[in-house]
Amino acid sequence: MDMYNRIARSMMIPVVDAIRGTHVKAYLEDLEKTQWWSAEELRELQLRRLQEAITRAYDHVAYYRRIMDERGLSPSDISCAEDLTKLPILTKTLVRANFDDLIADNIPKRTLLLSGTGGSTGSPLKFYQTNDDRFSHSRARGLLAMQWAGVGVADCVASFPDLTGPPNMRERFLAPLSRRFRRAIHFDVTRISDETLPSIVQGLRQAHPKAIAAYPSVLSILASHIKDSGQPAPDIHALLTGGEQMFEHQRALLREVFNREPFSRYGMNENSLLGTECEHHSGFHMFAQDLAIEIVDDDAQPVAANVDGHILVTNLRARGMPFIRYDTGDIGAWATEPCACGRAMPLLSRVTGRTCDVLYTPTGNRVSGTSIEMTRFSKLGITGFQIVQETLDELTMRVVIPSDAIPEQERVRHGVVEILHKNVASDMRITVEYVDRIEPTAAGKYVPIISRVSPDSWLNRAREQSS
């Protein structure tokens, strides 16, 4: 760690903690120590914090007290992570229906911060967090993830943040000061276009950031521009990605252009950072110190390693509005082997997408974006695309091609249909729409797959066909 980072570590974090009323320094030191604990030691720590979380929820959250009383449960009945199955899965629908009853009654309402998801899945959600919920634990996990990528607390990071913004007036004042001290620079993710990309690249060359933090789709747009320009990429030590699923064709492009393996991170607004890649890039190390993660099948039963399932999260640290067995809407799988780095934190081998990022077929199959040969789209001359599923029987693919390729539209259409019939389902109707650009979401994300098919209706139809 260089001198500037040592000074920032010893001075900046304690100062920000004092101003914000947070405990980032203490939590970061705890994570730095426990990351090297054995699996048994981590399990014992997680169990202790789980029991504390369940007790708090029963004592202070009306929803969980009612649920546990109805099921004849007391906090002592949840004595290990496996006992969480005694409680129901918490969905966004249930959060909305029981919103007031999910707020802890021992936290003054005036001190809670209203937060929310961006709604890129078509299902936005609001919720409350304490100051510590939002800043202390999430920031500590984020700083440790940066350490794994070789980036210090005071290193310059160029970021393309979303538009959620600071949650209150104090943060609106503190955030710019914090960025200035950290020498951080921001680029407006919603203003990325063919016209602005040259100036963005020039800005990166001038700023010499240690790292770039952005959605994989945004970084891929930047990398494609650099590659097409024929100019060398700015010298970047680390690429930090998150907020979207990382596809293999994106990872390969970033590796080619920047000569760096990107560090992919997995998280969400509801629970902040859940896991991150280490220097071995063998999967997401999940923060068992703060979270209990389950992966279950469509019948809510735990799945074996390397089997895709629904990711559920129990936040052991949240106090303002605890989410227990929260259905993230994501699909992923446990790794079959431990990581070579030596950390015993649970390892997620992959996140294959969100429920709305998965395509459903009439024959009962579920196809993730990682199963589609997306590199073949670029070979057709496609520079942007988005696959939209409105019904079980039909897909629409929005396609962007260069103006000089317009005479080749029929060839491109034929190639798209061939790829989707091979990778998704041969009996689906495929419609190709040519557009000028793929519009980002309000948060600046470029969503490659959107399925508006209800997973429940698909599952019911699949079960009918198999019976």
Backbone torsions as a table, in degrees:
resi	resn	phi	psi	omega
1	MET	NA	126.5	-177.8
2	ASP	-73.9	170.9	-173.2
3	MET	-61.6	-41.2	-178.2
4	TYR	-62.0	-40.9	178.8
5	ASN	-69.0	-35.3	178.0
6	ARG	-65.2	-41.3	178.5
7	ILE	-64.8	-45.5	179.6
8	ALA	-61.4	-41.1	-179.5
9	ARG	-63.0	-42.0	-175.4
10	SER	-82.3	-22.3	-174.8
11	MET	-115.7	-46.9	-172.0
12	MET	-67.5	-48.9	-176.7
13	ILE	-60.6	-46.4	177.1
14	PRO	-60.6	-37.3	179.0
15	VAL	-65.4	-46.9	178.8
16	VAL	-63.9	-38.9	176.0
17	ASP	-57.7	-44.7	-178.0
18	ALA	-64.9	-40.1	-179.2
19	ILE	-71.3	-44.7	-175.4
20	ARG	-83.4	-17.1	-173.7
21	GLY	73.6	35.0	-178.5
22	THR	-110.2	-179.2	-176.3
23	HIS	-136.7	41.4	-175.1
24	VAL	-60.1	-45.3	-176.6
25	LYS	-57.1	-47.8	-178.8
26	ALA	-65.5	-42.1	-178.3
27	TYR	-70.1	-35.8	177.4
28	LEU	-64.8	-43.9	178.0
29	GLU	-61.7	-36.7	177.3
30	ASP	-64.5	-43.9	179.3
31	LEU	-66.8	-40.2	179.6
32	GLU	-60.8	-34.5	179.6
33	LYS	-79.0	-49.2	-172.7
34	THR	-74.7	-17.0	179.6
35	GLN	-60.1	-23.3	-178.2
36	TRP	-101.6	6.4	178.5
37	TRP	-70.1	160.0	176.6
38	SER	-71.3	165.2	179.3
39	ALA	-60.6	-37.5	-179.5
40	GLU	-68.7	-41.3	178.5
41	GLU	-64.3	-41.2	177.8
42	LEU	-65.0	-38.7	179.7
43	ARG	-64.1	-41.3	179.5
44	GLU	-64.9	-41.9	177.9
45	LEU	-63.4	-45.7	179.6
46	GLN	-61.3	-41.8	-179.2
47	LEU	-62.7	-43.7	180.0
48	ARG	-62.2	-43.6	-179.6
49	ARG	-72.1	-30.5	175.7
50	LEU	-65.2	-45.5	179.9
51	GLN	-62.5	-38.2	176.8
52	GLU	-65.0	-41.0	-179.0
53	ALA	-66.1	-42.5	179.8
54	ILE	-65.4	-41.2	178.8
55	THR	-63.4	-44.4	177.3
56	ARG	-60.4	-43.1	-178.6
57	ALA	-63.3	-41.2	-179.6
58	TYR	-67.6	-41.3	-176.1
59	ASP	-74.2	-30.4	-168.0
60	HIS	-127.3	-3.4	-178.5
61	VAL	-120.5	112.7	-173.4
62	ALA	-58.5	-38.7	-178.0
63	TYR	-60.0	-48.4	-176.9
64	TYR	-72.4	-33.1	176.4
65	ARG	-63.6	-41.8	179.1
66	ARG	-65.8	-45.7	-179.0
67	ILE	-61.0	-45.4	-177.6
68	MET	-69.6	-38.2	177.1
69	ASP	-64.5	-41.3	179.3
70	GLU	-62.3	-30.6	-178.7
71	ARG	-97.2	5.1	178.6
72	GLY	67.8	33.3	-177.0
73	LEU	-108.7	147.5	169.6
74	SER	-119.1	163.8	179.9
75	PRO	-53.8	-31.9	-179.0
76	SER	-68.8	-16.7	178.3
77	ASP	-75.5	-13.7	175.4
78	ILE	-101.8	81.6	-173.1
79	SER	-100.3	-5.3	177.3
80	CYS	-156.4	167.2	-177.2
81	ALA	-59.9	-33.3	-179.9
82	GLU	-65.0	-24.6	-179.9
83	ASP	-73.5	-9.9	178.2
84	LEU	-60.4	-23.6	179.1
85	THR	-64.0	-13.0	176.3
86	LYS	-73.0	-15.5	-179.8
87	LEU	-104.1	153.0	-179.7
88	PRO	-74.3	158.2	173.4
89	ILE	-72.2	137.1	179.0
90	LEU	-95.6	116.1	179.1
91	THR	-102.9	167.5	176.1
92	LYS	-61.1	-36.3	178.3
93	THR	-61.3	-42.7	178.9
94	LEU	-68.0	-36.1	177.7
95	VAL	-61.3	-45.8	-179.2
96	ARG	-65.0	-39.6	-176.8
97	ALA	-72.6	-24.3	-176.3
98	ASN	-122.7	31.2	-169.9
99	PHE	-54.1	-55.0	-176.4
100	ASP	-64.4	-36.6	-178.3
101	ASP	-74.5	-10.2	177.5
102	LEU	-91.8	-5.4	179.5
103	ILE	-85.4	129.3	-179.1
104	ALA	-64.6	134.2	-176.4
105	ASP	-85.2	-3.3	179.6
106	ASN	-99.5	6.0	177.7
107	ILE	-112.3	122.8	178.2
108	PRO	-56.1	127.1	-175.4
109	LYS	-57.6	-34.6	-177.1
110	ARG	-66.6	-18.8	-178.9
111	THR	-91.3	-8.5	-177.4
112	LEU	-79.3	146.9	178.2
113	LEU	-104.0	127.1	177.2
114	LEU	-79.6	122.4	179.6
115	SER	-121.2	176.7	179.1
116	GLY	-170.4	166.0	174.6
117	THR	-94.4	156.8	-175.6
118	GLY	-74.5	-18.5	179.1
119	GLY	81.7	19.4	179.6
120	SER	-66.3	-18.3	176.9
121	THR	-86.2	-3.0	-176.4
122	GLY	88.5	5.8	-177.2
123	SER	-139.2	72.5	-179.3
124	PRO	-66.9	156.7	-176.6
125	LEU	-144.7	138.7	172.8
126	LYS	-109.2	153.6	-179.4
127	PHE	-162.6	166.7	179.6
128	TYR	-107.0	149.2	175.0
129	GLN	-138.1	151.6	169.5
130	THR	-79.6	168.6	177.0
131	ASN	-58.0	-42.4	179.1
132	ASP	-67.2	-40.8	178.7
133	ASP	-54.5	-45.9	-171.2
134	ARG	-80.8	-37.6	-170.3
135	PHE	-109.7	-42.4	-171.9
136	SER	-68.2	-61.3	-174.5
137	HIS	-69.0	-43.8	-178.8
138	SER	-64.3	-41.8	-179.5
139	ARG	-66.2	-40.3	179.6
140	ALA	-62.8	-43.6	178.7
141	ARG	-64.8	-38.7	178.8
142	GLY	-65.0	-38.5	179.2
143	LEU	-68.0	-37.5	177.4
144	LEU	-66.4	-40.7	177.6
145	ALA	-60.3	-39.3	177.2
146	MET	-65.4	-39.9	177.2
147	GLN	-57.2	-43.8	-179.2
148	TRP	-61.6	-28.2	179.0
149	ALA	-89.7	2.0	179.2
150	GLY	80.0	24.8	-178.6
151	VAL	-115.4	126.6	-179.0
152	GLY	-89.6	169.5	-175.2
153	VAL	-62.4	-28.2	-177.2
154	ALA	-105.7	4.8	178.2
155	ASP	-71.7	145.0	179.3
156	CYS	-68.8	125.7	178.0
157	VAL	-123.6	124.8	173.8
158	ALA	-89.9	122.2	-176.0
159	SER	-124.4	153.9	175.6
160	PHE	-118.8	75.0	-171.4
161	PRO	-73.3	162.8	174.7
162	ASP	-79.0	-174.0	-172.4
163	LEU	-103.9	20.4	-178.5
164	THR	-66.5	-38.0	173.9
165	GLY	75.6	166.1	177.6
166	PRO	-63.2	146.5	-172.5
167	PRO	-81.1	-16.1	-177.0
168	ASN	-151.2	175.0	-174.9
169	MET	-63.5	-39.2	-179.1
170	ARG	-62.1	-41.6	179.4
171	GLU	-70.2	-33.3	176.8
172	ARG	-63.6	-28.8	176.8
173	PHE	-82.0	-41.7	-174.7
174	LEU	-76.1	-34.9	-173.5
175	ALA	-57.4	-47.4	178.9
176	PRO	-63.6	-36.6	178.2
177	LEU	-64.9	-41.3	179.0
178	SER	-63.4	-42.3	179.3
179	ARG	-63.0	-39.6	-178.7
180	ARG	-65.3	-43.6	180.0
181	PHE	-63.4	-38.3	-178.3
182	ARG	-83.5	0.3	-178.2
183	ARG	58.2	34.5	-179.7
184	ALA	-84.7	147.1	177.1
185	ILE	-128.3	144.0	-178.0
186	HIS	-118.7	143.1	172.0
187	PHE	-118.6	141.2	-178.8
188	ASP	-73.6	112.6	-175.1
189	VAL	-67.6	-23.8	-177.3
190	THR	-82.8	-6.5	-176.9
191	ARG	-109.0	19.4	178.8
192	ILE	-79.9	122.9	179.7
193	SER	-154.5	174.7	177.4
194	ASP	-59.1	-30.9	-178.2
195	GLU	-76.7	-34.4	-174.8
196	THR	-93.1	-18.4	-175.8
197	LEU	-59.3	-42.1	178.7
198	PRO	-58.3	-40.7	-179.6
199	SER	-70.7	-31.3	177.1
200	ILE	-66.1	-45.5	178.4
201	VAL	-62.0	-41.5	177.9
202	GLN	-62.9	-39.3	177.8
203	GLY	-62.9	-37.3	177.3
204	LEU	-67.4	-39.3	179.2
205	ARG	-63.5	-39.7	-177.8
206	GLN	-73.6	-36.0	-175.6
207	ALA	-80.5	-24.8	-177.9
208	HIS	50.8	54.7	-179.5
209	PRO	-68.7	151.7	176.1
210	LYS	-72.4	-32.4	-176.6
211	ALA	-146.9	160.2	170.5
212	ILE	-118.1	131.8	176.8
213	ALA	-117.2	122.9	-176.2
214	ALA	-165.1	166.4	170.4
215	TYR	-61.8	147.6	176.4
216	PRO	-55.4	-38.2	-178.2
217	SER	-66.4	-38.9	179.6
218	VAL	-68.5	-44.0	177.5
219	LEU	-62.0	-36.1	179.8
220	SER	-67.2	-38.8	176.3
221	ILE	-62.1	-43.4	179.1
222	LEU	-63.2	-44.9	-179.2
223	ALA	-64.7	-40.6	179.2
224	SER	-62.1	-41.0	178.2
225	HIS	-63.2	-44.8	-179.9
226	ILE	-62.2	-43.3	-179.6
227	LYS	-62.3	-45.2	-178.6
228	ASP	-68.6	-27.8	-178.6
229	SER	-72.8	-21.3	-178.3
230	GLY	79.0	1.8	179.2
231	GLN	-92.2	152.0	177.1
232	PRO	-67.0	151.0	179.2
233	ALA	-74.6	151.1	172.5
234	PRO	-56.4	147.5	-179.0
235	ASP	-77.2	104.5	-177.0
236	ILE	-116.8	131.4	-179.1
237	HIS	-75.2	-39.5	-174.6
238	ALA	-144.5	142.5	173.7
239	LEU	-110.0	118.9	-177.2
240	LEU	-110.4	115.1	-176.7
241	THR	-119.0	155.4	178.0
242	GLY	179.4	178.4	178.0
243	GLY	84.9	-15.3	178.2
244	GLU	-144.9	163.7	171.5
245	GLN	-68.8	134.9	176.3
246	MET	-91.5	117.5	177.9
247	PHE	-89.0	153.1	-175.1
248	GLU	-63.5	-35.0	179.7
249	HIS	-67.5	-30.6	176.1
250	GLN	-70.3	-44.2	179.1
251	ARG	-60.4	-42.3	-179.3
252	ALA	-64.9	-39.7	179.3
253	LEU	-64.7	-45.4	-179.7
254	LEU	-64.2	-38.8	178.3
255	ARG	-63.6	-41.3	-178.5
256	GLU	-67.2	-44.6	-172.8
257	VAL	-79.2	-45.5	-174.7
258	PHE	-97.2	-7.9	-177.1
259	ASN	56.6	37.4	178.9
260	ARG	-139.2	141.7	173.0
261	GLU	-84.2	120.9	-177.4
262	PRO	-67.7	146.7	174.1
263	PHE	-94.9	107.8	-178.6
264	SER	-89.0	135.8	178.8
265	ARG	-119.3	150.3	-177.1
266	TYR	-124.4	122.3	179.6
267	GLY	-165.0	-175.1	-179.8
268	MET	-161.6	158.4	-177.9
269	ASN	-58.9	-37.5	-174.9
270	GLU	-62.7	-34.2	-176.6
271	ASN	-131.7	11.7	179.9
272	SER	58.6	-146.3	-175.1
273	LEU	-73.4	125.2	179.9
274	LEU	-98.6	-38.1	-176.6
275	GLY	-161.8	164.6	-178.2
276	THR	-153.3	155.3	174.8
277	GLU	-76.7	147.6	171.1
278	CYS	-99.0	-167.5	-176.9
279	GLU	-67.1	-13.3	179.0
280	HIS	-91.4	-12.9	175.2
281	HIS	53.0	41.3	-178.0
282	SER	-101.9	6.6	179.9
283	GLY	146.8	-177.0	-179.2
284	PHE	-95.1	118.3	171.3
285	HIS	-75.8	118.4	-176.9
286	MET	-89.5	138.9	-174.9
287	PHE	-79.7	80.8	-179.3
288	ALA	-66.6	-17.4	177.4
289	GLN	-63.7	-30.1	-175.3
290	ASP	-116.5	-13.4	-169.2
291	LEU	-139.6	150.5	168.9
292	ALA	-115.1	120.6	-175.1
293	ILE	-108.9	134.0	172.7
294	GLU	-122.3	149.6	170.5
295	ILE	-126.3	120.5	-173.3
296	VAL	-128.1	159.7	178.6
297	ASP	-85.9	-171.7	-177.1
298	ASP	-65.1	-18.4	177.7
299	ASP	-100.3	15.7	177.0
300	ALA	67.1	23.7	176.7
301	GLN	-99.7	141.7	179.9
302	PRO	-58.3	143.1	180.0
303	VAL	-104.8	159.9	177.6
304	ALA	-77.1	167.9	177.1
305	ALA	-59.1	146.5	178.3
306	ASN	67.5	17.0	176.1
307	VAL	-115.1	125.4	-178.9
308	ASP	-66.7	141.0	176.9
309	GLY	-157.4	178.5	-179.2
310	HIS	-80.4	133.1	-177.2
311	ILE	-90.5	121.8	176.9
312	LEU	-111.4	142.0	-177.9
313	VAL	-127.3	131.3	168.9
314	THR	-112.6	115.6	-178.6
315	ASN	-84.8	112.8	-175.9
316	LEU	-78.7	-11.6	-175.0
317	ARG	-105.5	-23.5	-174.2
318	ALA	-64.4	133.9	-178.3
319	ARG	-121.0	-29.4	-176.6
320	GLY	-72.1	-44.1	-178.4
321	MET	-149.4	79.4	-173.6
322	PRO	-64.3	134.5	174.4
323	PHE	-109.2	116.9	-179.2
324	ILE	-114.2	124.5	-176.6
325	ARG	59.0	45.3	-177.4
326	TYR	-75.7	127.3	178.6
327	ASP	-78.6	107.2	-176.9
328	THR	-69.3	-20.3	-172.2
329	GLY	82.7	2.8	-179.7
330	ASP	-99.3	155.4	178.3
331	ILE	-121.0	131.6	-178.6
332	GLY	-157.9	-175.7	-176.7
333	ALA	-146.0	149.2	174.4
334	TRP	-76.6	147.9	176.1
335	ALA	-72.9	153.9	178.4
336	THR	-90.2	-20.9	-178.2
337	GLU	-128.3	149.0	176.2
338	PRO	-69.4	160.6	-179.9
339	CYS	-77.0	146.9	-178.7
340	ALA	-71.1	-10.1	-178.8
341	CYS	-71.0	-18.9	179.3
342	GLY	96.7	-6.8	177.9
343	ARG	-77.3	135.8	-176.8
344	ALA	-96.4	7.1	176.6
345	MET	-59.6	139.6	-178.2
346	PRO	-51.5	140.5	-173.1
347	LEU	-114.3	120.5	174.4
348	LEU	-93.0	119.1	-175.2
349	SER	-72.7	-28.2	-177.3
350	ARG	-164.8	153.9	165.2
351	VAL	-118.9	111.5	-171.8
352	THR	-90.9	3.1	174.8
353	GLY	136.3	173.9	173.5
354	ARG	-88.7	163.6	178.6
355	THR	-54.7	-37.8	-179.4
356	CYS	-83.2	-5.1	177.6
357	ASP	-97.7	5.2	-177.4
358	VAL	-108.6	136.8	179.0
359	LEU	-91.6	139.4	-178.3
360	TYR	-113.1	135.0	-175.7
361	THR	-105.3	157.1	-180.0
362	PRO	-62.2	-24.1	-177.5
363	THR	-88.7	5.1	174.7
364	GLY	97.4	9.3	178.2
365	ASN	-92.1	154.4	176.3
366	ARG	-119.6	122.3	-172.9
367	VAL	-117.2	117.9	178.3
368	SER	-85.0	162.5	179.6
369	GLY	-61.4	-28.8	-179.2
370	THR	-68.7	-14.8	-179.8
371	SER	-88.2	-6.0	-177.9
372	ILE	-96.6	132.6	-177.9
373	GLU	-76.2	76.2	-173.0
374	MET	-69.2	-23.3	177.7
375	THR	-63.1	-25.6	179.2
376	ARG	-69.2	-25.8	177.6
377	PHE	-63.8	-42.9	-179.3
378	SER	-65.0	-31.9	178.8
379	LYS	-68.2	-19.4	175.8
380	LEU	-84.0	-3.6	-178.4
381	GLY	92.9	8.5	-178.8
382	ILE	-77.7	130.0	-179.8
383	THR	-105.2	-10.6	176.1
384	GLY	-162.4	147.9	179.9
385	PHE	-156.7	161.8	174.2
386	GLN	-152.6	126.2	179.7
387	ILE	-99.4	125.3	-178.1
388	VAL	-121.4	129.4	177.9
389	GLN	-115.5	113.2	178.1
390	GLU	-92.3	-34.6	-179.7
391	THR	-133.7	170.5	179.7
392	LEU	-65.4	-23.5	-170.1
393	ASP	-102.0	-4.5	-172.0
394	GLU	-143.8	141.9	174.1
395	LEU	-121.6	143.9	170.9
396	THR	-118.3	128.4	177.1
397	MET	-113.9	118.8	174.8
398	ARG	-85.3	130.9	-170.1
399	VAL	-128.4	136.4	172.7
400	VAL	-112.2	126.8	176.5
401	ILE	-131.5	154.8	177.6
402	PRO	-61.5	154.9	-177.6
403	SER	-60.7	-32.5	-178.6
404	ASP	-76.5	-5.7	179.2
405	ALA	-100.4	2.0	-178.3
406	ILE	-56.0	-39.0	177.1
407	PRO	-62.7	-15.3	-178.1
408	GLU	-95.1	15.2	-174.5
409	GLN	-57.0	-40.4	-177.8
410	GLU	-67.2	-40.0	177.6
411	ARG	-63.5	-41.8	178.9
412	VAL	-64.5	-44.8	179.4
413	ARG	-58.5	-45.2	179.8
414	HIS	-61.4	-41.7	179.9
415	GLY	-66.2	-40.7	178.3
416	VAL	-61.9	-46.7	-179.5
417	VAL	-60.6	-42.5	180.0
418	GLU	-61.6	-45.3	-178.6
419	ILE	-64.5	-46.0	-177.2
420	LEU	-70.3	-36.7	175.9
421	HIS	-63.5	-37.4	179.9
422	LYS	-72.8	-43.1	-171.6
423	ASN	-90.5	-22.5	-176.8
424	VAL	-111.9	-72.3	179.1
425	ALA	-162.3	134.7	-175.1
426	SER	-74.5	-16.1	-175.7
427	ASP	-104.2	13.8	179.0
428	MET	-92.5	146.6	175.3
429	ARG	-79.9	131.1	-177.5
430	ILE	-116.5	123.4	175.4
431	THR	-112.8	132.5	179.0
432	VAL	-109.9	123.1	177.2
433	GLU	-113.2	130.9	178.3
434	TYR	-94.6	125.5	-178.2
435	VAL	-128.1	162.5	-179.8
436	ASP	-75.5	-34.7	178.8
437	ARG	-160.0	158.5	174.2
438	ILE	-91.5	119.9	-176.3
439	GLU	-77.2	136.1	175.8
440	PRO	-76.2	165.6	173.1
441	THR	-73.0	177.1	178.9
442	ALA	-60.2	-27.9	-179.9
443	ALA	-88.0	-0.7	177.4
444	GLY	92.8	11.0	179.7
445	LYS	-85.5	146.3	174.6
446	TYR	-107.7	100.6	-172.6
447	VAL	-86.9	116.4	-175.7
448	PRO	-80.2	-25.7	-177.1
449	ILE	-133.3	128.8	176.4
450	ILE	-130.3	119.1	175.7
451	SER	-115.9	124.0	177.7
452	ARG	-101.9	13.9	175.9
453	VAL	-79.3	132.7	177.8
454	SER	-70.2	123.4	178.0
455	PRO	-57.7	-33.8	-179.8
456	ASP	-66.8	-43.1	179.8
457	SER	-66.8	-38.1	177.5
458	TRP	-63.5	-43.1	-178.6
459	LEU	-65.3	-41.6	179.2
460	ASN	-63.4	-40.9	-180.0
461	ARG	-67.0	-39.9	179.0
462	ALA	-63.5	-39.7	-179.5
463	ARG	-68.6	-37.0	177.8
464	GLU	-63.4	-40.0	-177.7
465	GLN	-69.5	-31.5	-177.7
466	SER	-84.2	-13.7	-177.6
467	SER	-89.5	NA	NA
